[in-house]
Amino acid sequence: MNVTDSFLSGLDPQMKLGEREMSKLRWRCRRGLLENDLMIESFFNRFEKDLSVKTAKALYDLMDLSDNDLLDLLLKRKDLTKDFYTSERQEVLDMIRK
């Protein structure tokens, strides 16, 4: 069981994130590469009030990637691999890329 499963488990996937969950998510999204941080911060500025548990889980999954792999996805240099692809992860990537 990973961190995502432990504090988001049992929550309705469509439920909006509360203050505690949002704080944990923001902390988990801190990255070592400035480029990633800037894109993720922009994502939060646009979508923070509308983020659901389902979106948070997909974002946590993306944050498990290395900084360079994440940057390649964000800059569309690579696509999600077949074994890592889910529609939720792709949706979050598209939201960050906007």
GINOR-V187204 format. One record per helix or strand of 2 or more residues. SS is the DSSP state (A for helix, B for strand). FROM is the first residue (numbers start at 1). LEN is the number of residues. If there is no record, write none. Layout:
# GINOR-V187204
ss=SS from=FROM len=LEN
ss=SS from=FROM len=LEN
This chain:
# GINOR-V187204
ss=A from=3 len=6
ss=A from=19 len=10
ss=A from=34 len=17
ss=A from=53 len=11
ss=A from=67 len=8
ss=A from=87 len=11
